């Protein structure tokens, strides 16, 4: 394989052709930065976190495929991934994970010691998540913690102080939101996961999946509402939350028949939800603040 072809396989490994995962991690990070700075955060902090989010999501994909290298060949949606196809070796995926994680950690060194300490937790969460589906039925909660950990990190990077209560409220809200959309994602592969013996909230919730994800969506919406109240957002942000509620109803409509392709569309739709929240925060501050 030529060097160019191998780089193309590495790009597929880290899903550069499917950036929705980057967006889902980026939006709550930007929410946190905006609230922590009470408006526009320092540009260098935004750049550090935007690049860091991209690197860590990419690293997470690499270690996830390493962990699932014996599972992915048996799942229709994943059997074309580089490790599943054998176009790259397992050690290469680990090397990619370590390299990207090291680069992301180097970026955090440009912030402050408190944020560096929090970043160590982020690396542990990212490295361990892919293996949890073998040991318990709530790997989506572990993923939620990994994705949401960017929230307290964003606060420490901006303020150089321990995250305030609003940061932890946003952390829990983001974690819950991640459980929702990753359950939608798990519903796509539920039949394969059951046959293979992989665990997920989609399997745990069973026939109550729509009810439970709906309840969790209500909690996410209420969490975003409380965050807005504590941050001092006004009418524009509330208008954004109306759109958020509409998107949540649409997602429930998509998963109603539990058709895999529709469930995947519900998962992807959360990218728009996260963007709407960010636009609501920014517009409210700039126009009403």
C-alpha positions, 0 to 999 in steps of 0.5 A: 500500500502506498503512503497516500493510500495508507493516509486515506485509510487512517482518515477513514479510521478517524471518520474524517469523512463523517464529521457529525461526531466532531460537531456533537462534541464541539457544540456543548464545548462552545456552550460552556466557553460562551457561558464561562466567558459571559460572552465571546471567550478568548480566541486562542482558547476557542481555537485550542478547544476546537482543534482539541475536540477534533483530535480527541474525537478522532482518537476516540474513533481509532481506539473504538475500532481497535476495541471492536476489531473482532466485532465490526466484521459481523455488523453490516454498518461497520464491516467496511471500516479499515480494521474490519477489512484488514487494510490497517493493523491493530497496532496502527490504530493504537498508534493513531490513538496515542499520537492524536491524544498526545497532540490534544494534550499538548494543546491543553498545556497552552492553557493552565495547570488546572485545565491540564489536570482535568484533561488527564481525566478526559484521556482516561474516559476516552481510552476506556469507553470503547471497552465498557460495552463488554462489561455493563449495559450503560456504555452510553453513560460512559460516552456521555461523561467522556463527551461532557467532560469538555464542559468543566475543562472549558470553564477552567480554561477561561476562568482558571478556577474550579468549575461553578455549579452552572458548569456541572449542571451543563455537564449533567445535561450534556451527559444526558443528551449524549445518552439520548442520541447514542441510544438512537445510534445503538438502535441502528445496530441492536439486532447485530449487538444482540447476536454478538453479545454487545451491551448498550442502552438500546438493548437495556431499554428494550421496548421502552426505548422510545419512552425512556429516551423521551423522558431523557429528552425532557430532562435535557430540555429542562436542564438547558432551560435552567442553564439559561436561567442561571446564565441570564439568557432571555427571550431569544434563547427561550425561542431557541429552546422552542426549536429544540423541543420541536427537534426532539419531537421530530426525533421521536417521530423518526424512531417511532417504527425503530427502522434503522435508517430512521434511527440513524437520521434521529441520531444525526439530527442532534447536530442541528439541536446543538447548533440551535442552542449555541446560536440561541446563546450567542444571539441572546447575548449579542442582541439582548445582553 
